[in-house]
Amino acid sequence: MLLEAIKKPVAFVTTMDDLVNTRHYAYLDVAVVNATWDYWNLDKLFAGSDKREVSIATVTRILTINRCIMPLAKSRIPEWFQKTSLPWLLGINPSQLYSSRIFRELPVIESHKNRMCDYLFQRFRRRSPDSMKSVFYDLSSTTFSGSKCVLMKYGHCKEGFEDHIVLALVVNRDGLPFYWEVFPGGTADSKTINWLLKCLKEKFKIRGVTVVFYRGMVSDDNLKLLEHEEVKYISAMDKNQIESITEIDFKKYSDFSTDKIREQAEMLDEFTKVNPDTYYQEINMEGKRRYILCFNPQFFKDQRKAREQAVKDFNLTVELVNEELQKTGNAREYQASYDKFKKASIKAKLSSFITIK
């Protein structure tokens, strides 16, 4: 090392104790998502005569990586970009990425949406044909703090009553998304089945697929539509629907306990055991519809534990509200007081199990 230092005027001798980190750049999480982008060869989506200083594919890649690991407002992404290893990984000078460039490219990225969906669908089908034999469909919502979104509407969503839009997502059996859509706020879940059918049959030409969706989309009209189109489906039903169809008195299961549930499940003679967490009983057939009642011991334990905790939390709320009401003296209003307890019970999802007097 001494000889090297003598040969090269810029070289010097040091020790590990003299080295100090003065700056940190995010690497591993960024590199993993970047490698995932390359694995699916997503740059191919934007192939063409792109003569931009920073290509559309690269801007989309950066936005995607940020969305996966540290979602930020678009205006803050250039600052985040400089604190990561992406300038080195992508060979881009940090000064080349600025907020106006990102905002300018957003409509262009959006115009590639259908091409993205087609590309992903074809890749998944070639990679694993069986993974496209069943698709899973779900809806969610996201709220807004702004006021200029043309799709935004005020109404009930998962966060309560807020300004929101509805997001629809279709994934294959492996959980990989290949189609999505944004609907106006207030769009009823059950009203989107028509869109899903059109998506599967006209856009992707999928035949013989089984569609899996949750109970919020179940309506007689929807089921008849799916059956008319000869689309197989799997969904769940509400408790009152199950009771009316099965005519089973569920009170006979009221002595189930979390401590003995595994042993009690083994004694369900009318059920067939599939695995330690799945027991089923075929109820009946109604036309082409097949009704199957399932029981999951682990789910039973989880629900019972969650309910016990909810009751405990609700009782704490009752104590706190009562303390507040005691301080008001004679100024209490019956309906306003009642509504406080009722709102708390609904929030705790206990309104079906408790009575307020």
Buried (B, 14 or more C-beta within 10 A) or exposed (E): EEEEEEEEEEEEEEEEEEEEEEEEEBEEEBBEBBEEBEEBEBBEBBEEEEEBEBBBBBBBBBBBBBEBBBEEEEEEBBEBBEBBBBBEBBEBEBEBBBBEBBEEBEEBBEEBEEEBBBBBBEBBBEEBEEBBBBBBBBBEBBBBEEEEBEEBBEBEBEEEEBBBBBBBBBBBBEEBEBBBBEBBBBBEBBBBBEBBBEBBBEEBEBEEBEBBBEEBBBBEEBBEBBBEEEBBBEBEBEEEEBEEBBEBEEEEEEEBEBEEBEEBBEEBEEBEEEEEBBBBBEBEEEEEEEBEBEBBBEEBBEEBEEBEEBBEBBEEBBEEBEEEBEEEEEEEEEEEBEEBBBEBBEBBEBBEEEEEE
